């Protein structure tokens, strides 16, 4: 399975929803709290082309987007494909 990176913060219900979905698929998440780590916040902005909302999710080098995009990818079957590649 591909490595999943999530830029998040706490509290964040959207981050929690994304984590719950990924954990239901037994995916290990490398998570960075951008409110506690300014360097990771800057990294997130660079990797996402300026997206400021959280979560921001990457599967391998593929930029998924936020929780809405992750949930949509799960509904249409794309998420499982991305995780297995």
C-alpha positions as CSV (number, residue, x, y, z in Angstrom):
1,X,0.0,0.0,0.0
2,X,1.1,3.5,-0.8
3,X,2.2,5.9,1.9
4,X,-0.5,8.4,2.9
5,X,0.5,11.8,4.2
6,X,-2.1,14.1,5.8
7,X,-1.7,17.7,6.9
8,X,-4.1,18.3,9.6
9,X,-4.9,20.2,12.9
10,X,-6.8,19.6,16.1
11,X,-9.7,20.1,16.5
12,X,-10.8,19.3,13.0
13,X,-13.9,17.2,12.2
14,X,-13.0,16.9,8.6
15,X,-9.5,15.6,9.5
16,X,-11.2,13.1,11.9
17,X,-13.6,11.9,9.1
18,X,-10.7,11.5,6.7
19,X,-8.6,9.6,9.3
20,X,-11.6,7.3,10.1
21,X,-12.1,6.4,6.4
22,X,-8.4,5.7,5.9
23,X,-8.2,3.7,9.2
24,X,-11.2,1.6,8.1
25,X,-9.1,0.6,5.1
26,X,-6.1,-0.3,7.4
27,X,-4.1,2.6,6.0
28,X,-1.2,3.9,8.0
29,X,-1.2,7.7,8.0
30,X,1.8,10.0,8.3
31,X,0.1,13.0,9.9
32,X,1.5,16.5,10.4
33,X,-0.3,19.1,12.6
34,X,0.2,22.4,10.8
35,X,-0.9,24.4,13.8
36,X,2.0,23.0,15.8
37,X,4.6,22.9,13.1
38,X,5.1,26.1,11.0
39,X,7.6,24.3,8.7
40,X,5.0,21.6,7.8
41,X,2.4,24.4,7.3
42,X,4.7,26.0,4.8
43,X,5.4,22.6,3.2
44,X,1.7,22.0,2.8
45,X,1.2,25.3,1.1
46,X,3.9,24.5,-1.4
47,X,2.8,21.0,-2.1
48,X,-0.9,22.0,-2.6
49,X,-0.3,25.1,-4.6
50,X,-1.6,27.3,-1.8
51,X,-4.5,25.3,-0.3
52,X,-5.1,26.5,3.2
53,X,-7.9,24.3,4.4
54,X,-7.3,21.1,6.3
55,X,-7.0,18.2,5.9
56,X,-4.8,18.1,2.8
57,X,-4.1,14.5,1.8
58,X,-1.5,12.8,-0.4
59,X,-1.3,9.2,-1.4
60,X,2.3,8.6,-2.5
61,X,3.0,11.7,-4.6
62,X,-0.7,11.9,-5.8
63,X,-2.5,15.0,-4.4
64,X,-6.0,13.9,-3.4
65,X,-7.1,17.2,-1.8
66,X,-9.3,17.5,1.3
67,X,-11.8,15.3,3.0
68,X,-14.5,15.9,0.4
69,X,-12.2,14.7,-2.4
70,X,-11.1,11.7,-0.3
71,X,-14.7,10.7,0.4
72,X,-15.7,11.1,-3.3
73,X,-12.7,9.0,-4.3
74,X,-13.9,6.3,-1.9
75,X,-17.4,6.4,-3.3
76,X,-16.3,6.1,-6.9
77,X,-13.7,3.4,-6.3
78,X,-10.7,5.6,-7.1
79,X,-9.4,5.5,-3.5
80,X,-8.8,1.8,-3.5
81,X,-7.0,2.1,-6.8
82,X,-4.8,4.9,-5.5
83,X,-3.9,3.0,-2.4
84,X,-2.8,-0.2,-4.3
85,X,-0.8,1.4,-7.0
